[in-house]
Amino acid sequence: MAEVITKEQMNEQCSFMAKIKEENNIFAITHGRERRACTKTYGCQQNENDTERIRGMLKECGFSFVDDEEEADLVIYNTCAVRENAEQKVFGRLGILKHIKEERHGDMTIAVCGCMVQQEHIAKQIKKVHNHVDLVFGTHALYRMPKLLYEAMHRKKAVFDIENSDGAIAEDIPTMHESKYQAWVSVMFGCNNFCSYCIVPYVRGRERSRKSEDIINEIKELVKGGCSEISLLGQNVNSYGKDLDEDIDFAKLLRLVNEVEGVERIRFMTSHPKDLSDALIDAMAECDKVCHQLHLPFQAGNDRVLREMNRHYTRDEYLEKIRRIKKKIPDIFLSSDVIVGFPTETNEDFEDTIKVIEEVEFDHIYSFIYSRREGTPAAKLDFVLTDEEIHKNFNRLLEVQNAISKRKNDAYVGTVQTVLVEGKSIKDENVLSGRCDSSKIVNFKGSPDLIGKYVKVKVTQAMTWSLNGELAE
């Protein structure tokens, strides 16, 4: 069983939220405006979910929110450690913030949190190079943010909290969801898989599951607030429940959520192929609210590379699970993750990856060029391919997958899809955008009062990454 943060510990954080709120009320009276916070998120859905909790605590502290760092009194960057480019973006933004803070004579609080700073060498770099940063806290200290923020606002010296821990479960953290109609709900945290290229187990800790009762209660509260689409979240949801003293696994949890009145759609991610069970496939097929969508990363199509990645399955085992899924759920939307240029990957190995993509015919793939992560076993390996060869393979993968994605989307033309309207299109405010059951994005013209509702849309045009349509009602 994972360590659980006690009510007394959470009450302590509530007391610091109250203290900050009192000070922010005085600030509002003095300056004629509320203190403003700006949060920026880098990385995965877990980071997005963590930011929602950060914003929930900040709201309790009396902050209002802005999108522009220059307008903010408090800036928090929630960071990612999975790829180097995400780290470089953060360091670049911190350099810009230094000048903004100097122009405001230091009247700005800057905080960096998340996976990136959970790495000791990154924390040391911030301390050495970016001494204008006031607060640094890792993934395990998220629930302690109110106390840490209070200290950072009252001390001249920067506050650091990046303890190395297996992590704990903290319930009842205030959460400010991005959408009123959709919500991520974390069912577990951490990872035990230790893929040789991945830093996540080192920065997120070991797997720890929330009690099913707490998950269901959170979902019921979300439904009361108008939420109808629930996305269950974990680094490897297939491992859910293994550390709990109750008769529960992820398939059973799906069935429990499916029974919650008011929930219309259920999604989840991410699944590890080695743990994908027939029971979960059956639950997906039998639960009427579970979307016919599965994200199942295969990473590489060559068995030797998979072994060196420490993935614990073979190419044939992965393909067999895909065949079982397609047999049970013929209209399944399949997506995956692929790493191109793993250090020991040859051009012949890469061809095996292309063969998997062509055989499975994924609707969508998230493809990445391998990024060396300090502290992982793969970081010690030498590259077989040149940078030019890796980028050539990456571009070829995109070409192959784009053609498949377009062909899969073409099959939607003429069909009528039920779409949850999420908001206005980024490209055209006169166009609405939402997702159908399979998670494909559908754009169509309609009244803004449809946002948050389920509508029928006839698909009239297929693009590579989205669909265009018109209201069918």
C-alpha positions in Angstrom: 0.0 0.0 0.0 1.2 3.5 -0.9 1.7 6.1 1.8 -1.4 8.3 2.1 -1.2 11.9 3.1 -3.2 12.4 6.3 -6.0 14.9 6.8 -3.8 16.7 9.3 -1.1 17.2 6.7 -3.7 18.5 4.2 -5.2 20.8 6.8 -1.7 22.3 7.3 -1.7 23.1 3.6 -5.2 24.6 3.9 -3.9 26.9 6.6 -1.2 28.2 4.3 -3.7 28.7 1.5 -5.7 30.8 4.0 -2.6 32.9 5.0 -1.8 33.6 1.3 -5.4 34.5 0.6 -5.5 37.0 3.5 -2.3 38.6 2.1 -3.7 38.6 -1.4 -6.9 40.3 -0.1 -4.8 43.1 1.4 -2.9 43.3 -1.9 -6.1 43.7 -3.8 -7.3 46.6 -1.5 -3.9 48.3 -1.8 -3.4 47.9 -5.5 -7.0 47.9 -6.8 -6.6 44.4 -8.4 -6.1 40.8 -7.5 -2.7 39.1 -7.5 -2.4 37.3 -10.9 -0.9 33.9 -11.5 0.2 32.4 -14.8 0.8 28.6 -15.2 2.4 26.9 -18.1 2.5 23.2 -18.6 5.1 21.1 -20.5 4.7 17.4 -21.1 2.1 14.7 -20.8 -1.5 14.5 -19.6 -0.3 13.8 -16.0 1.4 17.1 -16.0 -1.8 18.8 -17.3 -3.7 17.1 -14.5 -1.1 18.3 -11.9 -1.4 21.8 -13.2 -5.2 21.6 -12.7 -4.5 20.8 -9.1 -1.9 23.6 -8.8 -4.4 26.1 -10.2 -7.0 24.7 -7.8 -4.8 25.5 -4.8 -3.8 28.9 -6.3 -7.5 29.8 -6.6 -8.0 28.9 -3.0 -5.1 31.3 -2.3 -7.0 34.1 -3.9 -5.1 34.4 -7.2 -6.8 35.2 -10.5 -5.3 33.9 -13.7 -3.7 35.3 -16.8 -2.1 33.7 -19.9 0.7 36.2 -20.3 3.7 35.9 -18.0 4.4 39.7 -18.2 1.0 40.4 -16.6 1.5 37.9 -13.7 2.7 38.4 -10.2 3.4 34.6 -9.9 4.6 32.4 -12.7 4.7 28.6 -12.4 6.3 26.3 -15.0 5.2 22.7 -14.6 7.9 20.8 -16.5 8.6 17.6 -18.4 11.7 15.4 -18.3 10.9 12.9 -21.0 12.6 14.9 -23.9 15.4 17.3 -24.0 13.6 19.9 -26.1 11.0 20.4 -23.4 13.8 21.2 -20.9 15.4 23.7 -23.3 12.1 25.5 -23.8 11.8 25.9 -20.0 15.4 27.2 -19.7 14.7 29.6 -22.5 11.6 30.9 -20.8 13.4 31.3 -17.5 16.0 33.5 -19.3 13.2 35.8 -20.6 11.6 35.9 -17.1 14.8 37.1 -15.6 14.7 40.3 -17.6 10.9 40.8 -16.9 11.6 40.4 -13.2 14.5 42.9 -13.3 12.3 45.4 -15.1 9.7 45.0 -12.3 12.4 45.4 -9.6 12.0 41.9 -8.4 8.2 42.2 -7.9 7.5 38.8 -9.3 7.6 35.2 -7.9 8.9 32.5 -10.2 8.4 28.8 -9.5 9.4 25.7 -11.5 8.0 22.3 -10.6 7.4 18.9 -12.1 9.4 16.0 -13.5 12.3 18.1 -14.9 13.3 19.5 -11.5 12.9 16.2 -9.8 16.3 15.4 -11.4 19.1 16.5 -9.1 21.4 17.8 -11.8 18.6 20.0 -13.2 17.8 21.4 -9.8 21.6 22.2 -9.3 21.6 24.0 -12.7 18.7 26.2 -11.8 20.3 27.0 -8.5 23.6 27.9 -10.2 22.4 29.7 -13.4 18.9 30.9 -12.7 19.1 32.5 -9.2 16.1 34.6 -10.0 13.9 31.5 -9.5 12.2 31.7 -6.1 10.7 28.2 -5.8 11.6 24.7 -7.1 9.5 21.7 -6.1 9.4 18.2 -7.5 6.5 15.8 -8.3 6.3 14.4 -4.7 5.9 17.8 -3.2 3.0 19.0 -5.2 0.5 18.8 -2.3 2.9 20.9 -0.2 2.9 23.8 -2.7 0.9 26.2 -0.5 3.4 26.0 2.3 6.4 26.2 -0.1 4.9 29.2 -1.9 4.3 31.0 1.4 7.9 30.4 2.3 9.1 31.6 -1.1 7.1 34.8 -0.8 8.6 35.6 2.6 12.2 34.5 2.2 15.0 36.2 0.3 16.6 32.8 -0.4 15.1 30.4 -2.9 13.1 27.5 -1.6 13.9 24.0 -3.0 11.9 20.8 -2.3 12.9 17.9 -4.5 13.0 15.0 -2.1 13.7 11.6 -3.6 10.7 9.4 -2.7 8.5 6.6 -3.9 5.6 9.0 -3.6 2.4 9.2 -1.7 -1.3 9.5 -2.4 -2.8 12.9 -1.6 -6.6 13.2 -1.8 -8.8 16.3 -1.5 -6.4 18.7 -3.3 -8.5 21.5 -4.8 -8.7 21.1 -8.5 -9.5 23.6 -11.2 -10.3 21.7 -14.4 -9.6 23.2 -17.8 -13.0 22.2 -19.1 -16.4 22.0 -17.4 -17.5 19.1 -19.5 -14.3 16.9 -19.6 -11.9 15.9 -16.9 -8.8 13.9 -16.4 -9.0 11.7 -13.3 -5.8 10.2 -12.0 -6.3 6.6 -10.9 -2.6 5.9 -10.1 0.8 7.5 -10.1 4.3 6.4 -10.9 5.7 3.5 -12.9 7.5 0.2 -12.2 8.5 -0.7 -15.7 11.9 1.0 -16.0 12.1 1.1 -19.8 15.8 1.7 -20.5 15.2 5.0 -22.3 12.6 6.4 -19.8 13.2 8.8 -16.9 9.6 8.6 -15.6 10.1 6.0 -12.8 13.0 8.0 -11.4 11.0 11.3 -11.3 7.5 10.0 -10.6 8.3 7.2 -8.2 6.9 3.7 -7.9 3.3 2.7 -8.9 0.7 3.6 -6.4 -3.0 3.3 -6.9 -5.9 5.4 -5.5 -8.7 3.6 -3.8 -11.6 2.9 -6.1 -14.0 4.6 -3.7 -12.0 7.8 -3.8 -11.9 7.7 -7.6 -15.7 7.1 -7.9 -16.5 9.8 -5.4 -14.3 12.3 -7.4 -16.1 11.3 -10.6 -19.5 11.8 -9.0 -18.6 15.3 -7.9 -17.4 16.1 -11.4 -20.7 14.9 -12.8 -22.5 17.2 -10.3 -20.6 20.1 -11.8 -21.6 19.3 -15.3 -18.8 17.0 -16.5 -19.9 14.1 -18.7 -16.6 12.8 -20.3 -14.1 11.2 -17.9 -10.6 10.3 -18.9 -8.8 7.9 -16.5 -5.1 8.6 -16.2 -2.0 6.7 -15.2 1.5 6.0 -16.4 0.3 2.3 -16.9 -3.4 2.0 -16.1 -3.1 -1.8 -16.7 -1.2 -2.1 -13.4 -4.0 -0.4 -11.5 -4.9 -2.0 -8.2 -2.0 -4.3 -7.7 -0.9 -2.5 -4.6 -4.3 -2.1 -3.1 -6.0 -4.3 -0.4 -9.1 -4.7 -2.4 -10.4 -7.0 -5.1 -9.9 -4.5 -8.0 -8.0 -4.2 -11.2 -8.4 -1.7 -14.1 -11.0 -3.8 -15.9 -13.2 -3.8 -12.8 -12.6 -0.1 -12.2 -13.8 0.6 -15.8 -17.0 -1.3 -15.0 -17.5 0.7 -11.8 -17.1 4.0 -13.6 -19.4 2.8 -16.3 -22.2 2.5 -13.7 -21.9 6.2 -12.5 -25.0 8.0 -13.5 -24.3 11.1 -15.6 -21.1 9.9 -17.1 -21.6 9.7 -20.9 -18.1 8.8 -22.1 -15.0 7.1 -20.6 -11.5 7.2 -22.0 -8.2 6.2 -20.5 -4.5 6.2 -21.0 -1.8 4.9 -21.0 -1.8 1.1 -21.4 1.4 -1.0 -21.5 1.2 -3.9 -24.0 2.7 -6.4 -21.6 -0.1 -5.9 -19.1 -3.1 -5.6 -21.5 -5.5 -8.3 -20.4 -8.4 -10.1 -22.0 -10.5 -8.9 -19.1 -9.8 -5.3 -20.0 -10.6 -5.9 -23.7 -13.9 -7.5 -22.6 -14.7 -4.5 -20.4 -14.0 -2.1 -23.2 -16.3 -4.1 -25.5 -19.1 -4.6 -23.0 -19.2 -1.2 -21.2 -21.5 1.1 -23.3 -19.8 4.3 -22.1 -16.2 3.3 -22.7 -15.1 4.9 -26.0 -13.7 2.5 -28.7 -10.3 4.1 -28.4 -7.0 2.6 -27.3 -3.6 4.1 -27.0 -1.1 1.2 -26.9 2.5 2.2 -27.4 4.7 -0.3 -29.2 7.8 1.9 -29.4 9.8 -0.3 -31.9 9.0 -3.2 -34.2 12.3 -5.2 -33.8 12.5 -7.8 -31.0 16.2 -7.1 -30.2 15.5 -3.4 -29.8 12.5 -4.1 -27.7 14.6 -6.3 -25.4 17.2 -3.5 -25.1 14.4 -1.1 -24.4 13.3 -3.4 -21.6 9.7 -3.6 -22.9 8.9 -7.2 -21.9 7.0 -8.2 -25.1 7.9 -9.2 -28.6 6.6 -7.9 -31.9 4.4 -11.0 -32.4 3.0 -10.7 -28.9 2.0 -7.1 -29.5 0.4 -7.9 -32.9 -1.5 -10.8 -31.4 -3.1 -8.4 -28.8 -4.0 -6.0 -31.6 -5.7 -8.8 -33.4 -7.7 -9.7 -30.3 -8.7 -6.1 -29.8 -9.9 -5.7 -33.4 -11.9 -9.0 -33.2 -13.7 -7.8 -30.1 -14.0 -4.2 -31.1 -14.0 -3.9 -34.9 -14.3 -0.1 -35.0 -11.5 0.5 -32.5 -9.5 3.7 -32.9 -5.9 2.7 -32.3 -3.0 5.1 -31.5 0.5 4.4 -30.4 4.0 5.8 -29.5 7.1 5.1 -31.6 10.7 6.0 -30.8 12.9 6.5 -33.9 16.7 6.3 -33.5 17.1 4.3 -30.3 20.9 4.0 -29.9 21.2 0.4 -31.1 18.6 0.6 -33.8 19.8 -0.1 -37.4 18.1 0.8 -40.6 17.0 -2.9 -40.9 15.5 -2.7 -37.4 13.6 0.4 -38.4 12.1 -1.4 -41.3 10.5 -3.8 -38.8 8.9 -0.7 -37.2 7.5 0.3 -40.5 6.1 -3.2 -41.1 4.2 -3.0 -37.7 2.7 0.4 -38.7 1.6 -1.0 -42.1 0.1 -4.1 -40.6 -1.8 -2.5 -37.7 -2.9 0.6 -39.6 -3.0 2.9 -36.6 -5.4 5.9 -36.8 -2.7 8.1 -35.2 0.9 7.8 -34.0 2.9 10.0 -31.7 6.4 9.6 -33.0 9.6 10.9 -31.4 13.3 10.9 -32.1 15.1 9.2 -29.2 16.3 11.7 -26.6 19.1 10.7 -24.3 18.1 11.0 -20.6 20.8 11.2 -18.0 20.4 8.5 -15.4 18.8 5.9 -17.7 20.5 2.7 -18.9 20.1 3.7 -22.6 22.0 6.9 -22.0 25.3 4.9 -21.9 24.7 3.3 -25.3 26.5 4.4 -28.5 24.5 5.3 -31.6 24.6 3.0 -34.6 23.0 5.4 -37.0 24.0 8.9 -37.9 21.8 11.9 -37.0 21.1 12.3 -40.7 19.9 8.6 -41.0 17.7 9.0 -37.9 16.0 12.1 -39.3 15.5 10.4 -42.7 13.8 7.4 -41.0 11.7 9.7 -38.9 10.5 11.6 -42.0 9.7 8.3 -43.7 7.7 7.1 -40.8 5.6 10.3 -40.9 5.0 9.8 -44.6 3.8 6.2 -44.1 1.6 7.1 -41.1 0.1 10.2 -42.7 -1.1 8.2 -45.7 -2.7 5.7 -43.3 -4.3 8.4 -41.2 -5.8 10.1 -44.2 -7.1 6.8 -45.6 -8.7 5.9 -42.2 -10.2 9.4 -42.0 -11.6 9.1 -45.6 -13.8 6.2 -44.3 -15.6 8.7 -42.0 -16.9 10.8 -44.9 -20.7 10.5 -45.2 -21.1 9.1 -41.7 -22.9 10.8 -38.9 -20.9 11.1 -35.7 -21.9 12.1 -32.1 -19.6 14.9 -31.1 -19.0 16.5 -27.7 -18.5 20.2 -28.6 -15.4 21.4 -26.8 -15.2 25.0 -28.0 -14.4 27.2 -31.0 -11.8 26.2 -33.5 -8.4 27.7 -33.0 -8.2 28.6 -36.7 -11.7 30.1 -37.1 -13.9 31.4 -34.3 -17.0 30.9 -36.4 -16.3 27.2 -36.5 -16.9 24.8 -33.5 -14.7 21.9 -32.7 -15.2 18.7 -30.8 -14.4 15.0 -30.7 -16.4 11.9 -31.7 -16.3 8.6 -29.8 -13.1 7.6 -31.4 -11.4 10.9 -30.4 -11.1 12.2 -33.9 -11.4 16.0 -34.1 -14.5 17.2 -35.9 -14.9 20.8 -37.1 -18.2 22.3 -38.1 -20.2 25.5 -38.2 -22.7 26.0 -35.3 -23.9 28.3 -32.5 -21.6 28.8 -29.5 -24.5 27.7 -27.2 -23.7 24.1 -28.4 -20.4 24.1 -26.5 -20.6 21.3 -23.9 -23.4 19.5 -25.6 -23.5 16.3 -27.7 -24.6 16.9 -31.3 -24.9 14.9 -34.4 -22.5 15.9 -37.2 -22.3 14.6 -40.7 -18.7 14.3 -41.9 -18.3 15.9 -45.3 -14.5 16.1 -45.6 -11.5 14.2 -44.3 -8.2 15.9 -43.6 -5.0 14.1 -42.4 -5.5 14.9 -38.7 -9.2 16.0 -38.5 -12.6 15.9 -40.0 -14.9 18.6 -41.3 -18.7 18.3 -41.2 -22.1 20.0 -40.8 -24.8 19.6 -38.2 -27.0 16.7 -39.0 -29.9 17.9 -36.8 
